[in-house]
Amino acid sequence: MGSRGYFDMASMMAHAERMTGLSDWGDGDFRAPLDLLLNALNEEARLTPQGKARAEHHLDNVLAYRLRIFGDRDRYPGIAEQQIRQPLFITGLPRAGTSYLNAMMACDPGNLTPKHWQMWCPSPPANAPAIDHSAQIERAREMMLTEGWQEPELRRKHVYDPMQAEEDLHIHEFSFVTTAFGFFWDIPSYSAFVWTADHGAAYRIEKLVLQALQYGTQNKQWVLKTPDHLSQIDSLLTAFPDARIVINHRDPSRVLSSTISLLAAHRKQFGNHPLANPKSFATGLVEALAMAMEHLIKLRSDPRKDKQFVDVNYLELERAPMQQVENIYATFGMTLPDTVKDEIRRYVAENRKGKFGAHDYALAETGLRRDEIYERFRSYLDHFDVPREPEN
């Protein structure tokens, strides 16, 4: 173990310790995946100079805040006393409206939905009212600008705002076991590791971060979201056995082309070469998502487990978003006040799809045919009665 090259583990960890004045990294589970990540960046990514600088900036932040997460548990003993009860996770196929649904749920002030700045810069505890968080927010804004998160091409495909509710996948970065890094950088050896790795460490550190974010607030109902939970349902339920889970469904042929389009924008953002073999990537993604859905069907065949889930269809979410939110609240026995309904209606009116430009994508760009995708997803499409969408 011991990466060497532009990205060097020993020097980056030492730099983080100097930046923070801290040295407690928590358990050592993160070291092996961090080493794999840095070696892959050195040997496979072929980043431009700007891409290297952006990657270094991003990883410096992750390392420094991992130290601060553990430092805060000593500084604020009440963090460890926080109980995370019945967190609600929004997941399902990528590009199936999970961000849209999450933003609507965030309109409810009774829900805790972590904002981008709170996950990138979670220390000091980001919901503690007696603490001035302006420096953390400014740090997140600086990251957005320095790392290209506001570039128009990317913004057309997904809106990134430091003050907006965002994917808790960003919390998993502190474990260095996350698919996020394989989305940013062309690092096939690390990505292959992540797809087969035990993600227990990612959910263990997520629980620590949620405790820190809950510290200082009276709100206790967590709403979290990332499509990546779909492939890690077992690890999620191990860490949060009483979790309530929303599954978003969509025609997988539309999901696939949209996902690869977003990946290409992130790869460009971080200075990678264009995706060399879109078909190979698409084939691997089809297999991973189909297997995840087959496992979900098997898991939910147990009526006791199935009670923890509710389903949302993408087309119905687009057609009648309030109805989908109401169904989630009713299924899980949550209260939805009229004032929150009004806020959701306002959000929907002001944030329809395409606000920052149309996100154009076509299945032909993946090199796969609709019929072969449908064949691989046949059990999923039939089990959940997922409607097919026109290609364009």
Secondary structure, DSSP 8 states (H G I E B T S, - for coil): ----SSS-HHHHHHHHHHHHS-----SGGGHHHHHHHHHHHHHT----HHHHHHHHHHHHHHHHHHHHHHHHHHH-GGGGG----S-EEEEESTTSSHHHHHHHHTT-TTEE--BHHHHHS-TTTTT-TTS--HHHHHHHHHHHHHTTTT-HHHHTT----TTSB--THHHHGGGT--THHHHHS--HHHHHHHHHS-THHHHHHHHHHHHHHHTT-S--EEEEE-GGGGGGHHHHHHH-TT-EEEEEE--HHHHHHHHHHHHHHHHHHTT----S-HHHHHHHHHHHHHHHHHHHHHHTTSHHHHTTEEEEEHHHHHH-HHHHHHHHHHHTT----HHHHHHHHHHHHH--TTTTS-----GGGGT--HHHHHHHTHHHHHHHT-------
